[in-house]
Amino acid sequence: MKLEASLTADNINQKLLSIEYAVRGPILQRAQQIERELQKGVPKPFPRVVRANIGDCHALGQKPFTFIRQVLALAACPEMASAAVPEDVQQRVREILEDCTQGSVGAYSPSGGLALVRRRVAEFLAARDGVPASADDIHLGSGASDVIKAVLTMFAEQVDGKPSAVMIPVPQYPLFSGTLSELGLVRADYQLDEERAWALQPSELERAHAAASQHARVRAIVVINPGNPTGQVLTRENIEEVIKFAYQHDLFIMADEVYQENIVSKPFHSFKKVMHEMGGPYAGMELASFVTCSKGWAAECGLRAGFVELLRLAPRVLAAFRAARAVMQCPSVLGQCVLDCVMKRPAPGEPSYAQFAAELAAVRRVLAERTATAYHTFNSIPGYFCNPIDGSMFAYPRVDIPERAQEAARDLGLSPDEFYCLRLLEETGVCVIPGTGFGQRAGTFHFRTTILHPRDEFQHMMDCFRRFHLDFLEKYS
Ligand SMILES: Cc1ncc(COP(=O)(O)O)c(C=O)c1O
């Protein structure tokens, strides 16, 4: 006898049904299917799939930093200590294990994270900003996603009979749209200005706020700086404008600053520093700022480590946040070891420094080279436009899609950019994500591609974009 399922699409939490996360969506599923077909010998016009759907540097071939992996190995297995392990690695592991219950990374840590690591985060932030930072304001998480969701959860409450809304950029990283859906929060989209290098326009912030305020209570604003998928780095003036806007409208600022170490040449201004320097009431505003080990030079996505710095929360709010975090026990302690290494890297004169510096220089070189090549290549393809890529690890070019191709897409029930990315995948094996997954101004079409592949693979991908687009134009113009 077949048992009836007790959990059905009708009685599941309905909010889950509306979550979309394009980065691992239908295009990736088709790419995986194609990979299986290739393995079975199904003929294709390309020998392999090139995955450019997700910002995962190690998956694209970046080698782990030796120092980090030596610390991890020794922290997991202290018995392996020997003269062959550099002394600074051994010293780091001794410090970490001293802070672990019974000297084991297998024991739970405090729910906010090991005291040592939170202290190291505070030291890093104070040095970055020249503004004091306290370990008490630091809350570690299993990646930034974990703590972003934890902070958004605090807004999941009606106010004066209205649902709460959170302002998010468009284009945006779909963790935000997906989590807002899951929590039943209203999305208040504000458009980034593609014609002004994806800047935030105060007039657009006002428009979005007014529109959402008709049916919801707007309570927070998310800013992603550097941008994903857009790759811009905000100017200090633009950040000041956002802070003033948030102050005028009594909004809580959520600064997603996870790509702060993935910047090619512009200066990075943290929201915390700018608020502090603006002084007056701005220096007293609440702030949540997010950092992760998945990005930056370490890019240890799989080890799931990040943190939020939460500033100036009301004591009862902070207590509730801590209680909610405590229920989840703690983030991975091995992940916390990575964070410790990222916050306090080998210093000149230490045994691991020379190798660390060489590995860091290589990672920075790749980012500078790929951002420049992607920008020039895309802008040299007819019908493509790409803003300068100042940071992050993506390009988000705009593509003109001929009317006939748009009709073909509609016939298949796809948006034009989905159709474009699907055809690109089927004809070249290159897997990128359509702009629909991030958001774009109506009538414009984009895709997001990661750009940190090894040089040959990257060049192959760039050649594919050009060849495919010219064929596509010929077919549909
Ligand atoms: C803008 C942005 N924020 C947050 C995250 C979350 O990263 P993680 O949870 O791996 O730390 C990502 C991941 O790609 C991202 O691009």
The ligand as a Gaussian input file, in Angstrom:
#p B3LYP/6-31G(d) Opt

LIG

0 1
 C       27.024000      39.579000      -2.746000
 C       27.135000      38.290000      -1.991000
 N       26.773000      38.258000      -0.712000
 C       26.851000      37.143000       0.017000
 C       27.284000      35.965000      -0.536000
 C       27.295000      34.752000       0.332000
 O       28.492000      34.051000       0.346000
 P       28.811000      32.950000       1.425000
 O       27.550000      32.509000       2.060000
 O       29.491000      31.867000       0.675000
 O       29.696000      33.613000       2.414000
 C       27.651000      35.939000      -1.879000
 C       28.058000      34.689000      -2.535000
 O       28.268000      34.600000      -3.717000
 C       27.576000      37.137000      -2.633000
 O       27.937000      37.182000      -3.917000

